[in-house]
Amino acid sequence: MSIEKRISELKISLPTAPVPAGNYLPARQNGNLLFLSGAICRVDDAMTHTGKVGIDRDIAYGQAAARICALNLLAVARTHLGSLDSVEAVLQLNGFVNAVPSFPDSPAVINGASDALVEILGDAGCHTRAALAVTGLPLNSTVELQAVLQVRT
């Protein structure tokens, strides 16, 4: 089944691809590799999830934030490629969680993104990853993600 058809069947609406907030590209392709810049919890110029996990936000809130970031990454990929049907695999996902110092549950938070990618892309959504706690993210976003995709050329 095509990825675009699967998104439709799952009744998932991808947000509009976010516009870069600085002097960088949202996506850069080299051969069959598509590198996606960091995506935060911003939809239609509004932050959807802010704050630190471990103080004012819990793991479930962080997982929802990670899902929004994953949808933003897919929106950027769709804009760059024209269709997500060109995606062969998510090779790597790097997740950053805005959290208190020594926060031990970053992997649990980033599972929100990993689960979304597998839900939408199936086996192509399985990936390697890093999940890190950091003490701050742009616009106080709860999560930021970046990814590398393998695409058809």
RANORNOR-V435851 format. One record per residue. N is the residue number from 1. RES is the residue in three letters. D_LAST is the distance of its C-alpha to the last C-alpha in Angstrom with 2 decimals. Layout:
N_RES_D_LAST ; N_RES_D_LAST
This chain:
1_MET_19.29 ; 2_SER_16.58 ; 3_ILE_16.50 ; 4_GLU_17.63 ; 5_LYS_20.46 ; 6_ARG_21.44 ; 7_ILE_21.83 ; 8_SER_24.01 ; 9_GLU_26.04 ; 10_LEU_26.64 ; 11_LYS_27.84 ; 12_ILE_25.86 ; 13_SER_25.50 ; 14_LEU_22.98 ; 15_PRO_24.62 ; 16_THR_23.63 ; 17_ALA_21.27 ; 18_PRO_23.76 ; 19_VAL_24.24 ; 20_PRO_24.42 ; 21_ALA_28.06 ; 22_GLY_27.96 ; 23_ASN_26.32 ; 24_TYR_22.91 ; 25_LEU_19.44 ; 26_PRO_18.68 ; 27_ALA_15.04 ; 28_ARG_13.45 ; 29_GLN_9.91 ; 30_ASN_9.91 ; 31_GLY_7.03 ; 32_ASN_5.78 ; 33_LEU_9.15 ; 34_LEU_10.42 ; 35_PHE_14.17 ; 36_LEU_16.44 ; 37_SER_19.92 ; 38_GLY_23.03 ; 39_ALA_23.79 ; 40_ILE_27.45 ; 41_CYS_29.52 ; 42_ARG_29.47 ; 43_VAL_29.02 ; 44_ASP_29.99 ; 45_ASP_31.52 ; 46_ALA_33.75 ; 47_MET_33.80 ; 48_THR_33.89 ; 49_HIS_34.82 ; 50_THR_36.80 ; 51_GLY_39.17 ; 52_LYS_39.54 ; 53_VAL_39.21 ; 54_GLY_42.48 ; 55_ILE_44.74 ; 56_ASP_44.18 ; 57_ARG_41.13 ; 58_ASP_40.73 ; 59_ILE_37.91 ; 60_ALA_37.29 ; 61_TYR_36.93 ; 62_GLY_34.46 ; 63_GLN_32.40 ; 64_ALA_32.31 ; 65_ALA_31.24 ; 66_ALA_28.41 ; 67_ARG_27.21 ; 68_ILE_27.21 ; 69_CYS_25.17 ; 70_ALA_22.55 ; 71_LEU_22.43 ; 72_ASN_22.07 ; 73_LEU_19.06 ; 74_LEU_17.40 ; 75_ALA_18.58 ; 76_VAL_16.99 ; 77_ALA_13.56 ; 78_ARG_14.11 ; 79_THR_15.29 ; 80_HIS_12.39 ; 81_LEU_9.65 ; 82_GLY_12.18 ; 83_SER_12.34 ; 84_LEU_12.55 ; 85_ASP_11.52 ; 86_SER_7.88 ; 87_VAL_9.73 ; 88_GLU_10.21 ; 89_ALA_12.96 ; 90_VAL_15.14 ; 91_LEU_15.87 ; 92_GLN_18.67 ; 93_LEU_20.95 ; 94_ASN_23.76 ; 95_GLY_26.62 ; 96_PHE_29.61 ; 97_VAL_32.74 ; 98_ASN_35.44 ; 99_ALA_38.40 ; 100_VAL_41.86 ; 101_PRO_42.35 ; 102_SER_42.13 ; 103_PHE_40.28 ; 104_PRO_39.40 ; 105_ASP_37.28 ; 106_SER_33.97 ; 107_PRO_32.11 ; 108_ALA_33.86 ; 109_VAL_32.78 ; 110_ILE_29.09 ; 111_ASN_29.26 ; 112_GLY_29.13 ; 113_ALA_25.51 ; 114_SER_24.59 ; 115_ASP_26.31 ; 116_ALA_24.57 ; 117_LEU_21.05 ; 118_VAL_22.13 ; 119_GLU_23.96 ; 120_ILE_21.01 ; 121_LEU_18.10 ; 122_GLY_20.31 ; 123_ASP_19.56 ; 124_ALA_16.10 ; 125_GLY_18.31 ; 126_CYS_20.31 ; 127_HIS_19.98 ; 128_THR_21.97 ; 129_ARG_23.95 ; 130_ALA_26.79 ; 131_ALA_29.38 ; 132_LEU_31.79 ; 133_ALA_34.83 ; 134_VAL_35.35 ; 135_THR_38.35 ; 136_GLY_36.63 ; 137_LEU_33.43 ; 138_PRO_32.73 ; 139_LEU_34.95 ; 140_ASN_36.42 ; 141_SER_33.37 ; 142_THR_34.03 ; 143_VAL_30.51 ; 144_GLU_27.48 ; 145_LEU_24.10 ; 146_GLN_21.05 ; 147_ALA_17.95 ; 148_VAL_14.89 ; 149_LEU_12.04 ; 150_GLN_9.37 ; 151_VAL_6.30 ; 152_ARG_3.78 ; 153_THR_0.00
